[in-house]
Amino acid sequence: MALETAYIQENLSKKFGNNVLNFEMKRDIFSFEATSETIHEVIQTLKEDESLNFHFLTDLTAIHFPDNDEDHQFAVVYQLHNWVENVRIRVKTFLPDPAEVDTIIDLFLCANWMEREAWDFFGINFKGHPQLKRILNMDEMVSFPMRKEFPLEDSGRTDKDDRFFGRTPVKSQMDNSTL
């Protein structure tokens, strides 16, 4: 029998109640949210429950939502794969700023690098991580480059002309004074 999304939802809802929510199929991947307090236990259940069997962490990343309310500024996204049934699943947890969530290195050793990357770029603290330090940015860096806190362009630049980027109002087809 194939692993059905309804079975996954029923199994998790029975165990975690309101701590797992917003179950949906999104772009052919079953997705849901878990509270930050229970995310470790939810992922542990997905991995260790023999009827679920999600033994492979495909990816762990983060997203910054600066326009969301204070409790939902960041999302940590976990992509898991059940190799036996060939089922993929996406689990999200939302965090306030400053962002902090439990590490899952005890469940997936590959999460070590992924969590370090999320910390390096987003500043998300993974509690219990053995060596949370920069891996791609300079150690001296004090900001987190993937946060949407900075303007996309340097407004003080003088080496470019906005006319070439379509940012100035278009003049009328012909100025009457030139006729």
Contacts in CASP RR format, 6 or more apart in sequence:
PFRMAT RR
TARGET T0000
AUTHOR 0000-0000-0000
METHOD contacts of the structure
MODEL  1
MALETAYIQENLSKKFGNNVLNFEMKRDIFSFEATSETIHEVIQTLKEDE
SLNFHFLTDLTAIHFPDNDEDHQFAVVYQLHNWVENVRIRVKTFLPDPAE
VDTIIDLFLCANWMEREAWDFFGINFKGHPQLKRILNMDEMVSFPMRKEF
PLEDSGRTDKDDRFFGRTPVKSQMDNSTL
2 85 0 8 1.000
2 87 0 8 1.000
3 51 0 8 1.000
3 52 0 8 1.000
3 53 0 8 1.000
3 82 0 8 1.000
3 85 0 8 1.000
3 87 0 8 1.000
5 23 0 8 1.000
5 25 0 8 1.000
5 30 0 8 1.000
7 51 0 8 1.000
8 30 0 8 1.000
8 52 0 8 1.000
8 89 0 8 1.000
9 23 0 8 1.000
9 32 0 8 1.000
11 49 0 8 1.000
11 51 0 8 1.000
11 52 0 8 1.000
12 20 0 8 1.000
12 32 0 8 1.000
12 42 0 8 1.000
12 45 0 8 1.000
12 46 0 8 1.000
13 20 0 8 1.000
15 45 0 8 1.000
16 34 0 8 1.000
16 38 0 8 1.000
16 41 0 8 1.000
16 42 0 8 1.000
16 45 0 8 1.000
19 34 0 8 1.000
19 35 0 8 1.000
19 37 0 8 1.000
19 38 0 8 1.000
19 42 0 8 1.000
20 32 0 8 1.000
20 33 0 8 1.000
20 34 0 8 1.000
20 35 0 8 1.000
20 38 0 8 1.000
20 42 0 8 1.000
21 32 0 8 1.000
21 33 0 8 1.000
21 34 0 8 1.000
22 31 0 8 1.000
22 32 0 8 1.000
22 33 0 8 1.000
23 30 0 8 1.000
23 31 0 8 1.000
23 32 0 8 1.000
24 30 0 8 1.000
24 31 0 8 1.000
24 32 0 8 1.000
25 31 0 8 1.000
26 90 0 8 1.000
29 79 0 8 1.000
29 88 0 8 1.000
29 89 0 8 1.000
29 90 0 8 1.000
30 87 0 8 1.000
30 88 0 8 1.000
30 89 0 8 1.000
30 90 0 8 1.000
31 89 0 8 1.000
31 90 0 8 1.000
31 91 0 8 1.000
31 92 0 8 1.000
32 90 0 8 1.000
32 91 0 8 1.000
32 92 0 8 1.000
33 91 0 8 1.000
33 92 0 8 1.000
33 93 0 8 1.000
33 94 0 8 1.000
34 42 0 8 1.000
34 91 0 8 1.000
34 92 0 8 1.000
34 93 0 8 1.000
35 93 0 8 1.000
36 93 0 8 1.000
36 94 0 8 1.000
36 95 0 8 1.000
36 100 0 8 1.000
36 101 0 8 1.000
39 76 0 8 1.000
39 78 0 8 1.000
39 91 0 8 1.000
39 93 0 8 1.000
39 101 0 8 1.000
39 102 0 8 1.000
40 102 0 8 1.000
40 103 0 8 1.000
40 104 0 8 1.000
40 107 0 8 1.000
42 91 0 8 1.000
43 78 0 8 1.000
43 80 0 8 1.000
43 91 0 8 1.000
43 104 0 8 1.000
43 107 0 8 1.000
44 107 0 8 1.000
45 52 0 8 1.000
46 52 0 8 1.000
46 54 0 8 1.000
46 80 0 8 1.000
46 89 0 8 1.000
46 91 0 8 1.000
47 53 0 8 1.000
47 54 0 8 1.000
47 55 0 8 1.000
47 80 0 8 1.000
47 107 0 8 1.000
47 108 0 8 1.000
52 82 0 8 1.000
53 82 0 8 1.000
53 84 0 8 1.000
53 85 0 8 1.000
54 80 0 8 1.000
54 81 0 8 1.000
54 82 0 8 1.000
54 87 0 8 1.000
54 89 0 8 1.000
55 81 0 8 1.000
55 82 0 8 1.000
55 83 0 8 1.000
56 80 0 8 1.000
56 81 0 8 1.000
56 82 0 8 1.000
56 83 0 8 1.000
57 78 0 8 1.000
57 79 0 8 1.000
57 80 0 8 1.000
57 104 0 8 1.000
57 107 0 8 1.000
57 108 0 8 1.000
57 110 0 8 1.000
57 111 0 8 1.000
57 114 0 8 1.000
58 79 0 8 1.000
58 80 0 8 1.000
58 81 0 8 1.000
58 88 0 8 1.000
59 77 0 8 1.000
59 78 0 8 1.000
59 79 0 8 1.000
59 114 0 8 1.000
60 76 0 8 1.000
60 77 0 8 1.000
60 78 0 8 1.000
60 79 0 8 1.000
60 104 0 8 1.000
60 111 0 8 1.000
60 114 0 8 1.000
60 115 0 8 1.000
60 118 0 8 1.000
61 76 0 8 1.000
61 77 0 8 1.000
61 114 0 8 1.000
61 117 0 8 1.000
61 118 0 8 1.000
62 74 0 8 1.000
62 75 0 8 1.000
62 76 0 8 1.000
62 77 0 8 1.000
62 99 0 8 1.000
62 118 0 8 1.000
62 121 0 8 1.000
62 122 0 8 1.000
62 124 0 8 1.000
62 146 0 8 1.000
63 74 0 8 1.000
63 75 0 8 1.000
63 77 0 8 1.000
64 73 0 8 1.000
64 74 0 8 1.000
64 122 0 8 1.000
64 146 0 8 1.000
64 147 0 8 1.000
64 148 0 8 1.000
65 72 0 8 1.000
65 73 0 8 1.000
65 74 0 8 1.000
65 75 0 8 1.000
66 73 0 8 1.000
66 147 0 8 1.000
66 148 0 8 1.000
66 149 0 8 1.000
68 94 0 8 1.000
70 96 0 8 1.000
70 97 0 8 1.000
71 94 0 8 1.000
71 95 0 8 1.000
71 96 0 8 1.000
72 94 0 8 1.000
72 95 0 8 1.000
72 96 0 8 1.000
73 94 0 8 1.000
73 95 0 8 1.000
73 96 0 8 1.000
73 97 0 8 1.000
73 99 0 8 1.000
74 94 0 8 1.000
74 95 0 8 1.000
74 96 0 8 1.000
74 97 0 8 1.000
74 99 0 8 1.000
74 122 0 8 1.000
74 124 0 8 1.000
75 92 0 8 1.000
75 93 0 8 1.000
75 94 0 8 1.000
75 95 0 8 1.000
76 92 0 8 1.000
76 93 0 8 1.000
76 95 0 8 1.000
76 99 0 8 1.000
76 101 0 8 1.000
76 118 0 8 1.000
76 124 0 8 1.000
77 90 0 8 1.000
77 91 0 8 1.000
77 92 0 8 1.000
78 90 0 8 1.000
78 91 0 8 1.000
78 92 0 8 1.000
78 104 0 8 1.000
79 88 0 8 1.000
79 89 0 8 1.000
79 90 0 8 1.000
80 88 0 8 1.000
80 89 0 8 1.000
80 90 0 8 1.000
80 91 0 8 1.000
81 87 0 8 1.000
81 88 0 8 1.000
81 89 0 8 1.000
82 88 0 8 1.000
82 89 0 8 1.000
93 101 0 8 1.000
95 101 0 8 1.000
95 124 0 8 1.000
98 123 0 8 1.000
98 125 0 8 1.000
99 122 0 8 1.000
99 123 0 8 1.000
99 124 0 8 1.000
99 125 0 8 1.000
100 124 0 8 1.000
100 125 0 8 1.000
100 126 0 8 1.000
100 127 0 8 1.000
101 124 0 8 1.000
101 125 0 8 1.000
101 126 0 8 1.000
101 127 0 8 1.000
102 126 0 8 1.000
102 127 0 8 1.000
102 128 0 8 1.000
103 111 0 8 1.000
103 115 0 8 1.000
103 126 0 8 1.000
103 127 0 8 1.000
103 128 0 8 1.000
103 129 0 8 1.000
104 111 0 8 1.000
104 115 0 8 1.000
105 111 0 8 1.000
105 112 0 8 1.000
105 115 0 8 1.000
105 128 0 8 1.000
105 129 0 8 1.000
105 130 0 8 1.000
112 129 0 8 1.000
112 130 0 8 1.000
112 131 0 8 1.000
113 135 0 8 1.000
115 126 0 8 1.000
115 129 0 8 1.000
115 132 0 8 1.000
116 129 0 8 1.000
116 131 0 8 1.000
116 132 0 8 1.000
116 133 0 8 1.000
116 134 0 8 1.000
116 135 0 8 1.000
117 135 0 8 1.000
117 136 0 8 1.000
118 124 0 8 1.000
118 126 0 8 1.000
119 125 0 8 1.000
119 126 0 8 1.000
119 129 0 8 1.000
119 132 0 8 1.000
120 134 0 8 1.000
120 135 0 8 1.000
120 136 0 8 1.000
120 137 0 8 1.000
120 144 0 8 1.000
121 136 0 8 1.000
121 137 0 8 1.000
121 144 0 8 1.000
121 145 0 8 1.000
121 146 0 8 1.000
122 144 0 8 1.000
122 146 0 8 1.000
122 147 0 8 1.000
123 144 0 8 1.000
123 147 0 8 1.000
125 132 0 8 1.000
126 132 0 8 1.000
133 139 0 8 1.000
134 141 0 8 1.000
137 145 0 8 1.000
143 149 0 8 1.000
143 150 0 8 1.000
162 168 0 8 1.000
END
